[in-house]
Structure formats: C-alpha cells, structure tokens
Amino acid sequence: MSLQLIIGNKNYSSWSMRPWVLMRQAGIQFEEVQIRFDSFDADSEFKRRVTAINPVGKVPALIDNGLAIWDSLAIAEYLAERFPDKHLWPADPRQRARARSICAEMHSGFSALRNHCPMNIEASLPEVGQLLWRDQAGLRADMARLIAMWTELLADQPADGLLFGDFTIADAFFAPVCSRIRTYALPVPPRLDAYVDRVLALPGVQAWTQDALAEHDFIAFDEPYRLGPDPA
C-alpha cells in the first residue's frame, strides 16, 4: 500500500483525526502508523520518531511512495488532487471556494475553542465546559462565529444534509469540533446540534471514536483539568 498516515493518540489528536476521518469516510485505502504521545520535548521518543518523518516534528503526516506531506490542510488538498473521483471538495466552484475558506478559518482560527477545550473523546466534562463558558469570553466568541457559519451553510441544505450536502473535507475538518461540543456540553441551537449528531454518526468518525475509547491512555499534560481518567 503506497499511502501511510502518521498520527498521534486518537483520543487527543484532533489534527490527526481530520485526514484519518477524511480518508476512511471517502474509502481511500491507507496504512495507519500511530506514534503515541509521551512528551513534546525535543528529546522525547515521539519527537524523535516524527521528526525523522517530517521536519516540523508534528502529526499528522501523509507518506505517498516516499513523499512526505505534513499539515492537515496540505494533506487534504493533496488527497483531493490525488483522488478526484472521490469529490472531496464540493463540485460547484463557488461552494468549493467557500469550503476552502471555512477549512482555512478552522485551521488558523478558533484558538480559544481549541486551547480551552482540547479534544478528549473518552471524557465527559460538562462541568468544565460550564465554567469555561462562564469565564472565557474568547470561547463564547469562537462559538458565536461557529454557530453563525454553520447556520448559514446548513440553511442551504436539506434537514439531513452536511455542510455542503454530501460529505466533504469541510465536515472532516469540523469533526473534532463536534467531538468537543459533546465533551464539554457547549450550547448550540437544535439544528446545529442535529448536525453534530450526524457528523459523529458518520462511519469514519465512529471508527475513530471507537479506537480512541479503546486506547485507555491518560496523558497528564493533555489533561490539566483532571487528576486521572474517569473510572470505568
């Protein structure tokens, strides 16, 4: 198999989740290579192994016959070109430009949401989410932008549609956000709540989620808000 996808822990690594879900949901065959987090220090096992694959020393990375592509958005663009029959972007040029815009916005923005609500699939943290919602204006602003974006996009779709109707890179990019919304019980309007349910029910997302739940890793530096994992 020519394609390898290098990822981190499925419970925590939102950036790894995006291309993995994209490829799995689109039916693109690949070999998964997981390098679990131990530390992000330069001399850690994780950093040494990942830096040998790509110069920035971060996951995800896609390897195609010796060619390394890193950064989740670059991977998505490469896959869209490599597999045009999979229609990973919307077919309509205007909608395609819109999808690229919101993926780039997710890629470079929503820093308060990402920083205050790190992805943690196995956890249920509604109390943490409630406190963050009360105290973090940046989180509330990020969620207001997300709600406005999704409301506008879904207004053009049938009740059971995704952001651009059928599954695209955009839905893969926002899948970790859907997970965060559930983990921290962040408030969204009913139609958007139903969209979150649809994304989390996608077979590719379900497969990632089940693998994440099976890891049973507790990475303390990724969970400063907990003393340990939830009891079984």
N, CA, C and O of each residue as an XYZ file, in Angstrom:
928
protein
N       0.848     -1.188      0.000
C       0.000      0.000      0.000
C       0.885      1.239      0.000
O       1.808      1.345      0.807
N       0.607      2.176     -0.901
C       1.516      3.307     -1.061
C       1.284      4.397     -0.031
O       2.223      5.122      0.298
N       0.080      4.543      0.489
C      -0.222      5.635      1.402
C      -0.082      5.201      2.856
O      -0.638      4.184      3.271
N       0.666      5.983      3.619
C       0.761      5.812      5.066
C       0.345      7.120      5.721
O       0.748      8.195      5.277
N      -0.463      7.033      6.780
C      -0.846      8.213      7.533
C      -0.279      8.091      8.937
O      -0.600      7.162      9.678
N       0.569      9.045      9.286
C       1.200      9.069     10.600
C       0.334      9.915     11.526
O       0.056     11.078     11.231
N      -0.090      9.333     12.641
C      -0.991     10.023     13.549
C      -0.505      9.899     14.993
O       0.395      9.114     15.292
N      -1.114     10.685     15.882
C      -0.868     10.572     17.313
C      -2.005      9.831     17.989
O      -2.736      9.081     17.341
N      -2.157     10.038     19.287
C      -3.224      9.389     20.047
C      -4.592      9.802     19.506
O      -4.853     10.987     19.295
N      -5.456      8.823     19.287
C      -6.767      9.150     18.733
C      -7.653      9.878     19.733
O      -8.540     10.633     19.335
N      -7.431      9.666     21.004
C      -8.257     10.353     21.990
C      -7.992     11.853     22.020
O      -8.895     12.634     22.317
N      -6.768     12.261     21.718
C      -6.371     13.657     21.889
C      -6.075     14.407     20.589
O      -6.241     15.626     20.534
N      -5.646     13.711     19.560
C      -5.048     14.380     18.401
C      -6.108     14.801     17.374
O      -6.432     14.053     16.452
N      -6.633     16.004     17.557
C      -7.661     16.496     16.640
C      -7.117     16.691     15.231
O      -7.825     16.450     14.254
N      -5.858     17.129     15.118
C      -5.289     17.336     13.779
C      -5.124     16.005     13.055
O      -5.336     15.932     11.845
N      -4.748     14.951     13.779
C      -4.661     13.625     13.153
C      -6.026     13.118     12.718
O      -6.154     12.440     11.698
N      -7.048     13.455     13.504
C      -8.397     12.969     13.213
C      -8.892     13.425     11.850
O      -9.575     12.672     11.155
N      -8.560     14.634     11.464
C      -9.122     15.196     10.237
C      -8.779     14.367      8.995
O      -9.704     13.915      8.320
N      -7.506     14.142      8.654
C      -7.230     13.356      7.451
C      -7.611     11.894      7.599
O      -7.999     11.261      6.617
N      -7.510     11.338      8.813
C      -7.888      9.934      9.028
C      -9.366      9.745      8.729
O      -9.733      8.828      7.995
N     -10.222     10.598      9.286
C     -11.660     10.513      9.021
C     -11.952     10.764      7.551
O     -12.785     10.082      6.954
N     -11.272     11.736      6.971
C     -11.475     12.043      5.556
C     -11.209     10.814      4.693
O     -12.025     10.463      3.840
N     -10.074     10.163      4.912
C      -9.703      9.013      4.087
C     -10.611      7.821      4.361
O     -11.039      7.138      3.431
N     -10.903      7.572      5.623
C     -11.754      6.439      5.971
C     -13.173      6.627      5.419
O     -13.751      5.701      4.849
N     -13.721      7.820      5.590
C     -15.085      8.078      5.138
C     -15.178      8.059      3.614
O     -16.196      7.648      3.057
N     -14.108      8.505      2.936
C     -14.106      8.551      1.473
C     -13.715      7.216      0.838
O     -13.785      7.070     -0.383
N     -13.308      6.248      1.645
C     -12.924      4.948      1.092
C     -11.552      4.943      0.453
O     -11.304      4.169     -0.471
N     -10.647      5.800      0.932
C      -9.268      5.823      0.439
C      -8.443      4.885      1.307
O      -8.372      5.071      2.522
N      -7.827      3.893      0.709
C      -7.062      2.901      1.462
C      -5.726      3.483      1.924
O      -5.042      4.173      1.169
N      -5.370      3.195      3.172
C      -4.100      3.680      3.696
C      -3.668      2.796      4.859
O      -4.468      2.075      5.454
N      -2.388      2.876      5.159
C      -1.843      2.203      6.339
C      -1.705      3.223      7.451
O      -1.102      4.279      7.259
N      -2.250      2.920      8.590
C      -2.135      3.795      9.751
C      -0.848      3.489     10.510
O      -0.547      2.331     10.801
N      -0.098      4.535     10.826
C       1.087      4.414     11.677
C       0.882      5.363     12.851
O       0.925      6.583     12.690
N       0.662      4.802     14.018
C       0.406      5.634     15.194
C       1.675      5.767     16.037
O       2.325      4.777     16.372
N       2.005      7.005     16.367
C       3.110      7.299     17.273
C       2.497      8.001     18.479
O       2.119      9.170     18.409
N       2.407      7.281     19.567
C       1.682      7.807     20.720
C       2.483      8.887     21.431
O       3.713      8.866     21.464
N       1.743      9.829     21.995
C       2.357     10.934     22.716
C       3.037     10.428     23.989
O       2.468      9.624     24.727
N       4.248     10.902     24.239
C       4.862     10.744     25.560
C       5.224     12.129     26.095
O       4.979     12.445     27.259
N       5.802     12.929     25.237
C       6.148     14.309     25.553
C       6.397     14.994     24.223
O       6.675     14.339     23.218
N       6.295     16.318     24.221
C       6.621     17.056     23.005
C       8.004     17.694     23.108
O       8.367     18.525     22.276
N       8.778     17.308     24.127
C      10.151     17.791     24.245
C      10.986     17.283     23.074
O      10.683     16.245     22.486
N      12.028     18.018     22.745
C      12.843     17.684     21.581
C      13.477     16.301     21.683
O      13.693     15.648     20.662
N      13.780     15.846     22.898
C      14.433     14.550     23.052
C      13.448     13.421     23.367
O      13.870     12.320     23.722
N      12.149     13.678     23.242
C      11.158     12.634     23.517
C      11.125     11.620     22.377
O      11.524     11.916     21.251
N      10.651     10.439     22.685
C      10.512      9.397     21.658
C       9.579      9.858     20.551
O       9.853      9.641     19.371
N       8.472     10.497     20.930
C       7.528     11.000     19.926
C       8.213     11.971     18.975
O       8.118     11.822     17.757
N       8.905     12.966     19.528
C       9.532     13.977     18.678
C      10.610     13.362     17.789
O      10.721     13.719     16.616
N      11.389     12.459     18.327
C      12.465     11.863     17.528
C      11.902     11.063     16.359
O      12.415     11.140     15.243
N      10.858     10.306     16.617
C      10.288      9.485     15.547
C       9.590     10.335     14.490
O       9.732     10.083     13.293
N       8.837     11.340     14.931
C       8.091     12.154     13.965
C       9.023     13.075     13.185
O       8.810     13.295     11.993
N      10.050     13.615     13.835
C      10.987     14.489     13.136
C      11.762     13.725     12.061
O      12.201     14.317     11.075
N      11.930     12.434     12.245
C      12.570     11.618     11.210
C      11.686     11.480      9.974
O      12.166     11.135      8.895
N      10.383     11.755     10.140
C       9.431     11.626      9.033
C       9.195     12.966      8.343
O       9.138     13.041      7.115
N       9.055     14.039      9.155
C       8.872     15.364      8.567
C       9.578     16.401      9.431
O       9.697     16.205     10.641
N      10.043     17.482      8.853
C      10.948     18.389      9.566
C      10.308     19.176     10.701
O      11.022     19.672     11.572
N       8.978     19.306     10.719
C       8.352     20.078     11.793
C       8.101     19.223     13.027
O       7.810     19.759     14.096
N       8.208     17.914     12.900
C       8.074     17.034     14.044
C       6.683     16.993     14.633
O       6.526     16.846     15.845
N       5.662     17.124     13.785
C       4.278     17.096     14.239
C       3.469     16.110     13.412
O       3.826     15.773     12.283
N       2.367     15.655     14.005
C       1.410     14.828     13.270
C       0.169     15.682     12.990
O      -0.143     16.615     13.730
N      -0.543     15.330     11.882
C      -0.372     14.169     11.019
C       0.654     14.419      9.922
O       1.075     15.547      9.667
N       1.040     13.312      9.283
C       1.857     13.367      8.079
C       1.397     12.243      7.172
O       1.109     11.138      7.632
N       1.330     12.531      5.886
C       0.959     11.527      4.885
C       2.202     11.185      4.075
O       2.907     12.074      3.596
N       2.463      9.896      3.927
C       3.590      9.429      3.111
C       3.029      8.722      1.892
O       2.265      7.765      2.016
N       3.409      9.192      0.722
C       2.958      8.586     -0.538
C       4.196      8.223     -1.359
O       4.805      9.075     -2.007
N       4.552      6.933     -1.315
C       5.724      6.453     -2.061
C       6.958      7.304     -1.780
O       7.668      7.716     -2.697
N       7.197      7.556     -0.510
C       8.395      8.292     -0.105
C       8.215      9.789     -0.004
O       9.063     10.464      0.580
N       7.141     10.335     -0.551
C       6.872     11.758     -0.452
C       6.128     12.028      0.846
O       5.084     11.426      1.100
N       6.661     12.938      1.680
C       6.017     13.291      2.938
C       5.238     14.595      2.777
O       5.777     15.597      2.307
N       3.964     14.569      3.172
C       3.127     15.761      3.187
C       2.670     15.954      4.624
O       2.031     15.067      5.192
N       2.985     17.089      5.218
C       2.549     17.337      6.592
C       1.615     18.538      6.588
O       1.527     19.286      5.614
N       0.918     18.699      7.713
C      -0.122     19.697      7.888
C      -1.432     19.154      7.310
O      -1.495     18.733      6.155
N      -2.474     19.175      8.147
C      -3.730     18.522      7.776
C      -4.383     19.143      6.550
O      -4.995     18.429      5.756
N      -4.265     20.461      6.377
C      -4.878     21.093      5.212
C      -4.114     20.745      3.939
O      -4.722     20.511      2.894
N      -2.793     20.712      4.021
C      -1.999     20.300      2.857
C      -2.303     18.857      2.481
O      -2.374     18.524      1.298
N      -2.483     17.997      3.485
C      -2.831     16.593      3.219
C      -4.182     16.510      2.518
O      -4.337     15.762      1.552
N      -5.148     17.266      2.997
C      -6.480     17.245      2.388
C      -6.428     17.702      0.938
O      -7.047     17.088      0.069
N      -5.697     18.772      0.675
C      -5.575     19.256     -0.710
C      -4.883     18.216     -1.595
O      -5.285     17.995     -2.737
N      -3.852     17.591     -1.063
C      -3.147     16.568     -1.839
C      -4.079     15.411     -2.172
O      -4.087     14.923     -3.303
N      -4.857     14.974     -1.202
C      -5.774     13.859     -1.434
C      -6.856     14.234     -2.449
O      -7.262     13.405     -3.263
N      -7.318     15.475     -2.398
C      -8.329     15.914     -3.367
C      -7.784     15.863     -4.791
O      -8.512     15.525     -5.724
N      -6.510     16.196     -4.959
C      -5.891     16.131     -6.283
C      -5.573     14.693     -6.675
O      -5.725     14.312     -7.836
N      -5.136     13.909     -5.716
C      -4.740     12.516     -5.988
C      -5.942     11.639     -6.292
O      -5.833     10.684     -7.061
N      -7.096     11.954     -5.691
C      -8.297     11.131     -5.862
C      -9.474     12.009     -6.302
O     -10.423     12.196     -5.541
N      -9.417     12.547     -7.525
C     -10.501     13.440     -7.959
C     -11.860     12.755     -8.019
O     -12.894     13.413     -7.909
N     -11.862     11.431     -8.193
C     -13.126     10.692     -8.263
C     -13.843     10.641     -6.923
O     -15.023     10.295     -6.876
N     -13.164     10.975     -5.837
C     -13.773     10.929     -4.503
C     -14.549     12.210     -4.174
O     -15.304     12.249     -3.202
N     -14.358     13.259     -4.990
C     -15.116     14.505     -4.816
C     -15.020     15.021     -3.375
O     -16.031     15.250     -2.711
N     -13.791     15.196     -2.916
C     -13.569     15.597     -1.538
C     -13.930     17.060     -1.286
O     -14.244     17.430     -0.155
N     -13.891     17.888     -2.314
C     -14.405     19.249     -2.249
C     -15.738     19.311     -2.980
O     -15.995     18.450     -3.822
N     -16.603     20.288     -2.700
C     -17.846     20.437     -3.471
C     -17.554     20.635     -4.956
O     -16.527     21.207     -5.322
N     -18.452     20.164     -5.798
C     -18.254     20.257     -7.245
C     -18.399     21.687     -7.755
O     -17.667     22.099     -8.655
N     -19.323     22.440     -7.196
C     -19.561     23.809     -7.649
C     -18.391     24.707     -7.239
O     -17.990     24.692     -6.076
N     -17.836     25.489     -8.173
C     -16.652     26.311     -7.846
C     -16.872     27.287     -6.702
O     -15.981     27.483     -5.875
N     -18.050     27.902     -6.643
C     -18.313     28.861     -5.564
C     -18.399     28.152     -4.218
O     -17.873     28.630     -3.213
N     -19.068     27.008     -4.217
C     -19.159     26.245     -2.978
C     -17.790     25.675     -2.579
O     -17.470     25.573     -1.395
N     -17.005     25.311     -3.572
C     -15.660     24.798     -3.297
C     -14.804     25.893     -2.653
O     -14.066     25.633     -1.703
N     -14.906     27.104     -3.171
C     -14.161     28.225     -2.582
C     -14.633     28.492     -1.155
O     -13.832     28.803     -0.273
N     -15.916     28.371     -0.944
C     -16.469     28.582      0.396
C     -15.969     27.507      1.359
O     -15.604     27.799      2.498
N     -15.958     26.273      0.890
C     -15.479     25.167      1.732
C     -14.008     25.354      2.078
O     -13.601     25.126      3.218
N     -13.216     25.766      1.105
C     -11.801     26.019      1.386
C     -11.642     27.147      2.402
O     -10.771     27.086      3.270
N     -12.475     28.164      2.296
C     -12.377     29.300      3.213
C     -12.652     28.883      4.648
O     -11.924     29.281      5.557
N     -13.694     28.085      4.863
C     -14.018     27.724      6.246
C     -13.013     26.722      6.807
O     -12.763     26.709      8.012
N     -12.432     25.881      5.943
C     -11.384     24.978      6.425
C     -10.143     25.764      6.820
O      -9.518     25.473      7.840
N      -9.787     26.755      6.021
C      -8.641     27.598      6.357
C      -8.919     28.380      7.638
O      -8.019     28.576      8.454
N     -10.167     28.828      7.818
C     -10.522     29.545      9.045
C     -10.390     28.635     10.264
O      -9.886     29.052     11.307
N     -10.846     27.389     10.126
C     -10.699     26.437     11.224
C      -9.227     26.159     11.494
O      -8.806     26.027     12.643
N      -8.468     26.073     10.438
C      -7.056     25.730     10.518
C      -6.256     26.794     11.266
O      -5.337     26.469     12.018
N      -6.603     28.055     11.061
C      -5.797     29.144     11.628
C      -6.500     29.889     12.753
O      -5.876     30.694     13.443
N      -7.784     29.635     12.947
C      -8.549     30.387     13.931
C      -9.104     29.522     15.040
O      -8.611     28.423     15.294
N     -10.134     30.026     15.697
C     -10.813     29.334     16.800
C      -9.820     28.916     17.888
O      -9.911     27.825     18.450
N      -8.874     29.811     18.165
C      -7.811     29.448     19.110
C      -8.341     29.279     20.529
O      -7.852     28.423     21.267
N      -9.319     30.068     20.922
C      -9.862     29.921     22.280
C     -10.577     28.590     22.438
O     -10.421     27.917     23.456
N     -11.355     28.209     21.443
C     -12.039     26.917     21.487
C     -11.036     25.780     21.558
O     -11.205     24.847     22.343
N      -9.999     25.853     20.747
C      -9.006     24.770     20.719
C      -8.177     24.732     22.006
O      -7.876     23.658     22.528
N      -7.813     25.912     22.509
C      -6.942     25.951     23.691
C      -7.686     25.606     24.978
O      -7.163     24.881     25.825
N      -8.885     26.115     25.123
C      -9.625     25.891     26.365
C     -10.353     24.550     26.384
O     -10.614     23.995     27.451
N     -10.680     24.031     25.201
C     -11.438     22.779     25.113
C     -10.686     21.765     24.244
O     -11.164     21.407     23.167
N      -9.525     21.301     24.695
C      -8.779     20.324     23.889
C      -9.595     19.056     23.680
O     -10.396     18.670     24.531
N      -9.384     18.425     22.552
C     -10.167     17.223     22.251
C      -9.852     16.118     23.243
O      -8.687     15.856     23.544
N     -10.883     15.478     23.743
C     -10.740     14.372     24.686
C     -11.988     13.500     24.528
O     -12.990     13.709     25.212
N     -11.918     12.541     23.637
C     -13.101     11.793     23.236
C     -13.668     10.962     24.377
O     -14.887     10.858     24.514
N     -12.805     10.366     25.198
C     -13.303      9.447     26.218
C     -13.886     10.159     27.434
O     -14.539      9.528     28.265
N     -13.659     11.463     27.547
C     -14.088     12.192     28.739
C     -15.460     12.816     28.551
O     -15.880     13.097     27.429
N     -16.150     13.027     29.660
C     -17.375     13.815     29.707
C     -17.131     14.930     30.709
O     -16.993     14.677     31.906
N     -17.076     16.183     30.214
C     -16.632     17.303     31.048
C     -17.627     18.474     31.003
O     -17.223     19.611     30.764
N     -18.902     18.212     31.227
C     -19.860     19.317     31.159
C     -19.617     20.384     32.208
O     -19.861     21.563     31.950
N     -19.135     19.994     33.403
C     -18.878     20.990     34.442
C     -17.724     21.904     34.036
O     -17.779     23.115     34.248
N     -16.675     21.314     33.448
C     -15.565     22.123     32.933
C     -16.069     23.061     31.845
O     -15.721     24.241     31.822
N     -16.886     22.533     30.947
C     -17.439     23.361     29.882
C     -18.274     24.507     30.409
O     -18.215     25.614     29.874
N     -19.052     24.259     31.451
C     -19.889     25.305     32.028
C     -19.046     26.429     32.615
O     -19.366     27.606     32.444
N     -17.980     26.070     33.300
C     -17.090     27.081     33.872
C     -16.368     27.864     32.780
O     -16.237     29.085     32.861
N     -15.905     27.150     31.764
C     -15.224     27.824     30.659
C     -16.179     28.786     29.948
O     -15.799     29.898     29.583
N     -17.411     28.346     29.761
C     -18.400     29.196     29.095
C     -18.648     30.468     29.907
O     -18.822     31.550     29.345
N     -18.662     30.329     31.212
C     -18.884     31.482     32.083
C     -17.703     32.452     32.063
O     -17.887     33.669     32.051
N     -16.483     31.894     32.058
C     -15.295     32.710     32.331
C     -14.504     33.118     31.094
O     -13.728     34.070     31.160
N     -14.675     32.434     29.979
C     -13.816     32.658     28.819
C     -14.588     33.327     27.679
O     -15.291     32.670     26.912
N     -14.439     34.642     27.590
C     -15.132     35.387     26.532
C     -14.684     34.937     25.147
O     -15.480     34.915     24.208
N     -13.405     34.578     25.021
C     -12.901     34.121     23.726
C     -13.589     32.850     23.258
O     -13.864     32.690     22.068
N     -13.867     31.951     24.185
C     -14.585     30.729     23.843
C     -15.990     31.060     23.355
O     -16.443     30.524     22.344
N     -16.674     31.937     24.069
C     -18.025     32.322     23.650
C     -18.003     32.990     22.270
O     -18.904     32.773     21.459
N     -16.978     33.800     22.005
C     -16.864     34.456     20.694
C     -16.604     33.429     19.596
O     -17.189     33.513     18.516
N     -15.734     32.468     19.865
C     -15.468     31.420     18.869
C     -16.735     30.622     18.574
O     -17.018     30.316     17.416
N     -17.488     30.288     19.597
C     -18.713     29.523     19.396
C     -19.760     30.346     18.645
O     -20.505     29.801     17.831
N     -19.821     31.651     18.912
C     -20.751     32.505     18.174
C     -20.405     32.517     16.691
O     -21.297     32.473     15.844
N     -19.116     32.576     16.374
C     -18.691     32.538     14.968
C     -19.026     31.190     14.354
O     -19.509     31.127     13.223
N     -18.774     30.106     15.088
C     -19.072     28.772     14.585
C     -20.569     28.625     14.318
O     -20.966     28.092     13.281
N     -21.394     29.091     15.243
C     -22.844     28.989     15.082
C     -23.310     29.777     13.868
O     -24.149     29.300     13.103
N     -22.774     30.980     13.683
C     -23.142     31.781     12.511
C     -22.737     31.081     11.214
O     -23.506     31.053     10.254
N     -21.530     30.518     11.190
C     -21.036     29.824      9.997
C     -21.910     28.627      9.654
O     -22.393     28.502      8.529
N     -22.109     27.754     10.623
C     -22.872     26.536     10.371
C     -24.326     26.851     10.024
O     -24.910     26.205      9.154
N     -24.906     27.834     10.696
C     -26.303     28.192     10.418
C     -26.459     28.642      8.976
O     -27.407     28.246      8.297
N     -25.532     29.468      8.507
C     -25.591     29.958      7.128
C     -25.441     28.808      6.135
O     -26.190     28.728      5.162
N     -24.487     27.924      6.373
C     -24.240     26.830      5.433
C     -25.389     25.826      5.435
O     -25.824     25.386      4.371
N     -25.877     25.466      6.594
C     -26.927     24.445      6.677
C     -28.272     24.953      6.189
O     -29.149     24.158      5.854
N     -28.446     26.274      6.145
C     -29.698     26.834      5.629
C     -29.928     26.458      4.175
O     -31.068     26.413      3.712
N     -28.843     26.188      3.455
C     -28.945     25.830      2.034
C     -29.052     24.324      1.814
O     -29.106     23.877      0.669
N     -29.083     23.531      2.887
C     -29.049     22.077      2.776
C     -30.353     21.465      3.292
O     -31.062     22.087      4.082
N     -30.667     20.250      2.847
C     -31.820     19.554      3.426
C     -31.599     19.292      4.906
O     -30.478     19.403      5.403
N     -32.655     18.948      5.599
C     -32.595     18.802      7.051
C     -31.572     17.761      7.491
O     -31.017     17.854      8.586
N     -31.324     16.770      6.635
C     -30.368     15.718      6.997
C     -29.024     15.894      6.310
O     -28.224     14.958      6.281
N     -28.754     17.081      5.753
C     -27.524     17.294      4.999
C     -26.354     17.676      5.877
O     -26.515     18.038      7.042
N     -25.161     17.588      5.286
C     -23.945     18.065      5.925
C     -23.683     19.492      5.445
O     -24.554     20.092      4.815
N     -22.513     20.044      5.725
C     -22.287     21.467      5.467
C     -22.457     21.830      4.000
O     -22.918     22.926      3.682
N     -22.088     20.920      3.104
C     -22.250     21.166      1.669
C     -23.075     20.051      1.025
O     -22.872     19.707     -0.139
N     -23.987     19.508      1.780
C     -24.831     18.419      1.282
C     -24.195     17.084      1.572
O     -24.427     16.494      2.628
N     -23.394     16.602      0.642
C     -22.663     15.358      0.845
C     -21.404     15.624      1.680
O     -20.997     16.769      1.874
N     -20.809     14.545      2.161
C     -19.583     14.637      2.955
C     -18.455     15.252      2.141
O     -18.223     14.871      0.994
N     -17.754     16.210      2.745
C     -16.587     16.837      2.109
C     -15.480     17.021      3.147
O     -15.640     16.680      4.319
N     -14.370     17.560      2.690
C     -13.258     17.893      3.581
C     -13.737     18.785      4.719
O     -13.243     18.670      5.841
N     -14.689     19.671      4.449
C     -15.173     20.593      5.484
C     -15.733     19.837      6.685
O     -15.460     20.207      7.827
N     -16.504     18.796      6.447
C     -17.069     18.026      7.558
C     -15.966     17.302      8.332
O     -16.034     17.199      9.557
N     -14.958     16.805      7.625
C     -13.835     16.164      8.307
C     -13.094     17.173      9.173
O     -12.636     16.837     10.265
N     -12.972     18.404      8.693
C     -12.251     19.419      9.449
C     -12.990     19.836     10.713
O     -12.367     20.202     11.710
N     -14.306     19.780     10.672
C     -15.078     20.179     11.849
C     -15.491     19.000     12.716
O     -16.156     19.197     13.733
N     -15.116     17.782     12.343
C     -15.447     16.618     13.170
C     -14.866     16.730     14.582
O     -15.574     16.425     15.542
N     -13.602     17.157     14.755
C     -13.095     17.312     16.131
C     -13.846     18.373     16.926
O     -13.963     18.259     18.147
N     -14.356     19.401     16.255
C     -15.158     20.413     16.938
C     -16.459     19.800     17.442
O     -16.904     20.091     18.552
N     -17.066     18.946     16.612
C     -18.279     18.252     17.047
C     -17.997     17.422     18.287
O     -18.816     17.377     19.205
N     -16.850     16.769     18.323
C     -16.469     15.994     19.495
C     -16.312     16.887     20.716
O     -16.764     16.531     21.805
N     -15.680     18.037     20.550
C     -15.512     18.976     21.663
C     -16.860     19.457     22.186
O     -17.062     19.562     23.396
N     -17.776     19.746     21.276
C     -19.090     20.220     21.693
C     -19.762     19.207     22.614
O     -20.402     19.581     23.596
N     -19.616     17.935     22.295
C     -20.201     16.896     23.133
C     -19.428     16.730     24.449
O     -20.038     16.627     25.513
N     -18.101     16.704     24.384
C     -17.298     16.501     25.593
C     -17.574     17.568     26.640
O     -17.710     17.263     27.825
N     -17.657     18.838     26.197
C     -17.799     19.958     27.125
C     -19.233     20.478     27.217
O     -19.498     21.466     27.902
N     -20.161     19.805     26.521
C     -21.577     20.204     26.535
C     -21.735     21.683     26.175
O     -22.460     22.416     26.848
N     -21.059     22.114     25.118
C     -21.142     23.502     24.687
C     -22.483     23.731     23.996
O     -22.915     22.898     23.199
N     -23.144     24.845     24.288
C     -24.502     25.047     23.759
C     -24.513     25.457     22.293
O     -23.781     26.355     21.879
N     -25.357     24.781     21.516
C     -25.597     25.137     20.116
C     -27.095     24.994     19.844
O     -27.766     24.217     20.524
N     -27.634     25.725     18.867
C     -29.059     25.626     18.542
C     -29.432     24.221     18.061
O     -28.561     23.465     17.630
N     -30.716     23.867     18.132
C     -31.147     22.497     17.812
C     -30.710     22.000     16.435
O     -30.283     20.852     16.313
N     -30.806     22.832     15.395
C     -30.425     22.334     14.068
C     -28.931     22.028     14.000
O     -28.517     21.080     13.334
N     -28.138     22.819     14.681
C     -26.701     22.567     14.692
C     -26.374     21.371     15.580
O     -25.438     20.623     15.298
N     -27.133     21.193     16.637
C     -26.972     20.021     17.481
C     -27.241     18.751     16.675
O     -26.564     17.738     16.848
N     -28.235     18.821     15.796
C     -28.531     17.673     14.931
C     -27.403     17.438     13.934
O     -27.094     16.291     13.611
N     -26.780     18.517     13.441
C     -25.617     18.360     12.561
C     -24.480     17.676     13.302
O     -23.832     16.785     12.753
N     -24.229     18.083     14.548
C     -23.191     17.435     15.359
C     -23.481     15.936     15.452
O     -22.572     15.121     15.294
N     -24.732     15.568     15.705
C     -25.108     14.151     15.776
C     -24.811     13.436     14.462
O     -24.311     12.311     14.466
N     -25.115     14.083     13.339
C     -24.885     13.442     12.036
C     -23.402     13.226     11.780
O     -23.005     12.179     11.268
N     -22.589     14.201     12.129
C     -21.141     14.048     11.930
C     -20.593     12.937     12.822
O     -19.820     12.097     12.362
N     -20.982     12.928     14.073
C     -20.472     11.915     14.999
C     -20.963     10.516     14.648
O     -20.370      9.525     15.074
N     -22.045     10.429     13.872
C     -22.566      9.129     13.448
C     -21.960      8.638     12.135
O     -22.211      7.501     11.736
N     -21.171      9.465     11.456
C     -20.536      9.018     10.210
C     -19.660      7.803     10.492
O     -18.971      7.771     11.512
N     -19.669      6.797      9.608
C     -18.854      5.601      9.871
C     -17.381      5.905     10.127
O     -16.766      5.278     10.989
N     -16.807      6.855      9.391
C     -15.406      7.194      9.604
C     -15.171      7.787     10.977
O     -14.164      7.485     11.617
N     -16.085      8.626     11.439
C     -15.957      9.228     12.764
C     -16.194      8.182     13.846
O     -15.496      8.162     14.860
N     -17.179      7.315     13.631
C     -17.445      6.247     14.586
C     -16.233      5.325     14.743
O     -15.906      4.910     15.855
N     -15.577      5.010     13.638
C     -14.405      4.132     13.703
C     -13.283      4.786     14.505
O     -12.656      4.133     15.339
N     -13.028      6.064     14.259
C     -12.009      6.798     15.023
C     -12.385      6.829     16.501
O     -11.539      6.594     17.364
N     -13.640      7.115     16.789
C     -14.098      7.223     18.174
C     -13.923      5.911     18.925
O     -13.452      5.900     20.062
N     -14.300      4.809     18.292
C     -14.158      3.518     18.960
C     -12.695      3.194     19.246
O     -12.371      2.650     20.302
N     -11.817      3.527     18.312
C     -10.385      3.326     18.550
C      -9.893      4.212     19.687
O      -9.080      3.778     20.503
N     -10.378      5.446     19.746
C      -9.970      6.366     20.813
C     -10.407      5.839     22.174
O      -9.648      5.905     23.141
N     -11.616      5.322     22.252
C     -12.125      4.802     23.515
C     -11.359      3.565     23.972
O     -11.307      3.264     25.165
N     -10.768      2.852     23.019
C     -10.032      1.629     23.357
C      -8.595      1.909     23.795
O      -7.916      0.996     24.264
N      -8.115      3.145     23.654
C      -6.713      3.432     23.976
C      -6.428      3.362     25.476
O      -5.413      2.797     25.884
N      -7.288      3.913     26.280
C      -7.108      3.928     27.744
C      -5.786      4.571     28.147
O      -5.151      4.152     29.115
N      -5.381      5.588     27.399
C      -4.195      6.357     27.772
C      -4.634      7.591     28.551
O      -5.664      8.193     28.248
N      -3.854      7.957     29.542
C      -4.081      9.226     30.240
C      -2.794     10.024     30.144
O      -1.793      9.686     30.776
N      -2.827     11.076     29.358
C      -1.659     11.927     29.156
C      -1.856     13.180     30.007
O      -2.652     14.055     29.666
N      -1.124     13.254     31.117
C      -1.373     14.303     32.107
C      -1.222     15.702     31.520
O      -2.005     16.593     31.849
N      -0.221     15.914     30.649
C      -0.018     17.259     30.127
C      -1.109     17.663     29.148
O      -1.266     18.848     28.855
N      -1.875     16.685     28.633
C      -3.005     16.992     27.774
C      -4.293     17.182     28.565
O      -5.304     17.608     28.007
N      -4.267     16.870     29.862
C      -5.469     16.953     30.677
C      -5.180     17.664     32.006
O      -5.273     17.043     33.065
N      -4.835     18.939     31.965
C      -4.522     19.655     33.202
C      -5.731     19.822     34.119
O      -5.584     20.170     35.291
N      -6.924     19.573     33.583
C      -8.155     19.768     34.349
C      -8.602     18.504     35.081
O      -9.639     18.516     35.744
N      -7.832     17.405     34.974
C      -8.233     16.158     35.648
C      -7.028     15.537     36.331
O      -5.896     15.684     35.870
N      -7.278     14.842     37.435
C      -6.213     14.144     38.138
C      -5.980     12.749     37.562
O      -4.945     12.135     37.819
N      -6.934     12.250     36.787
C      -6.809     10.916     36.220
C      -7.996     10.626     35.343
O      -8.915     11.442     35.270
N      -8.010      9.484     34.670
C      -9.124      9.135     33.794
C     -10.384      8.854     34.596
O     -10.325      8.540     35.785
N     -11.536      8.973     33.920
C     -12.791      8.623     34.558
C     -12.788      7.156     34.918
O     -12.271      6.339     34.156
N     -13.365      6.790     36.086
C     -13.429      5.365     36.449
C     -14.275      4.593     35.467
O     -15.245      5.123     34.925
N     -13.913      3.330     35.229
C     -14.659      2.506     34.276
C     -16.056      2.247     34.802
O     -16.847      1.569     34.145
